[in-house]
Amino acid sequence: VHKQYVCRVEGEFPEEEVVCSESIEVVSYKIGVCKVSEKGKDCITRFKRLSYNGKSSVVLCKPQTGRMHQIRVHLQYLGYPVVNDPLYNHTVFGPEKGKGGNIGKSDEELVKDLIGIHNAENWLGMDGDSEMSLFKPKLDMEDGVSNSSGDKESTGGSPSSTPDDEQQQQQQAALKVTVGTQTGSEPPDTSFTNEKVTVDPHCYECKVKYRDPKPSDLVMYLHAWRYCGPGWEYETPLPAWAASDWTGGEDR
């Protein structure tokens, strides 16, 4: 399958076709980040500029291989990152944003910095006094238990057995002779007991919530344009940002 992509990159991309054959290595599978490296896997991407509006260029991309983030990493290496790429168009890769493979830090430092930036940009620390939904079920259940017991006392009904009580007695009787009792091992307690639920009021993970992304955060100017194979071809319309006269308006 032959694939073609269209993207908008920073700066004036060269008019002539550019072929990047730098190997790409996965730095971290956990956070999904790659870089150009001699230790990486071979890959080739062909680039051809389609237009330039004075600030950014629309570029046709033809990857000859399918490495993770191949187009984005090769564009970063060439010094023309995708305009709104939240990962590879960032100074966390150095003052030149990883151009020429110059990051200026170890892989471990890069991953640590990326995780720190992600947390700062996407998480909001909740106030310690904020009411967490995690705490509500226990309180509600306790209220429900107390209310139900109060209702029983107020009705003053007879302690006669109900179908639920009879079913519970049958279940308890069935447990009297089991493999567990014959081997001397107690059967596991699978019932839920609200009193056993413990909540750490100082748990940081429980008090962190994600920031809702803005619409602009959900769009990256890299578009899968055309796929084709023996006897078939599929092409999608180009997005508004790929127009030659596009200047970065509200319509993305």
C-alpha positions, 0 to 999 in steps of 0.5 A: 500500500502506498500512502501519502500525507499532507502536513503544514510545517513551520518555515519555508520548506525547500522547493526541491524534493527532500529525501530523509533516510535517517534511522528512527529509534523508540526512546520510550514505548510508555509515553510514545516518543521517538528520535533519529538515532543510528541504533534505530530502524531504517526508514525513508520519507520523501517530502515535496513542498506544495505551497508557502504562505510566508510563515509556514509550508504545506508539504506532501509526505510519502513514507516508504516505511512505516515506523512510529511517528516517522513523518513527524520525527523526520520533519523535526530532524530537518528543522521543519516540525509540524506547526502544532505538533504538541510533542516534536515541535517543543523546546523540550528537545532543545533550543532548536527543537531537535533539529539535526538530532541535537537534543542536548540531553540523555534519553532518560532526561528527555523522558523525565522532562516530557512527563513533567511537561505533560503533567503540568499542561494536562493536570489540575491539582484539586484543592485539599478541601474539595469534595471528591466523588471517590468519598461519596459512595461510602458516605451515601452507603453509611447513610443508607444503612442507618436509614434502613435500620431506622425504618425497621425500628420505626415500623415495629414489625415482627421478626418473621423471616422473609424470602431473602432471609430464607435464601441467606440461610440456604446459602449458609447451609450450603457452605457447611460442607465444602471443599474448604471445610474438608481441607481445613481452609476457610472459604474466601469471603467474597461479600462486600463490607463497607466498613473495610473500605479505607480512603487516604485523604492525602492521596495525590493520585485521587486529587488530580483531575485532567484538564479538558482540552481546547478544540485546538488541542485536538487537531494536528496539521498532519492529514492522511490524504491518499492510500492506493494499492494494486487496482484501488485508490482512496483519497480524502478531501484536504482540510482547510489548513492545507489551502495555499492562502490559509493564514491560521484563522478560526477554521481549522 
